[in-house]
């Protein structure tokens, strides 16, 4: 089975960039992109709230049946599971997977696990 270093490295870019930023912040003594006073912290919290409200509005189409909302909520996880499974099956049985399929599988896996991994790495857990 071939290992595509470029695609594998792409999945680690956020973790590596956070690590480098932390090293530079420690060397220079800077706080990085963190808010420096209460007003800036409030603005960041308001921006986060607005972002979460916008994401919630994307998923709310209006009055629909509960089963329709449940199916709509399962589309992304099932699609990601299908992509990762297709990549695994292709790689296991044929020994070489299509690079496009590998890229999609990596994107889907990072969508679900990468942000949490980067968060844990950033907080030192």
Residue pairs with C-beta under 8 A, 6 or more apart in sequence:
1 91
1 95
1 96
1 97
2 96
4 99
4 102
7 99
7 102
7 103
7 106
8 106
10 106
11 106
11 109
11 110
11 114
14 114
14 115
14 118
15 114
15 117
15 118
15 121
18 118
18 121
18 122
19 121
21 32
22 32
22 122
24 30
25 31
25 32
35 41
35 43
35 44
59 69
59 72
59 73
61 72
76 111
77 112
79 108
80 108
80 109
80 111
80 112
83 101
83 104
83 105
83 108
84 105
84 108
84 109
86 101
86 105
87 97
87 101
87 102
87 104
87 105
88 105
90 97
90 98
90 101
91 97
91 102
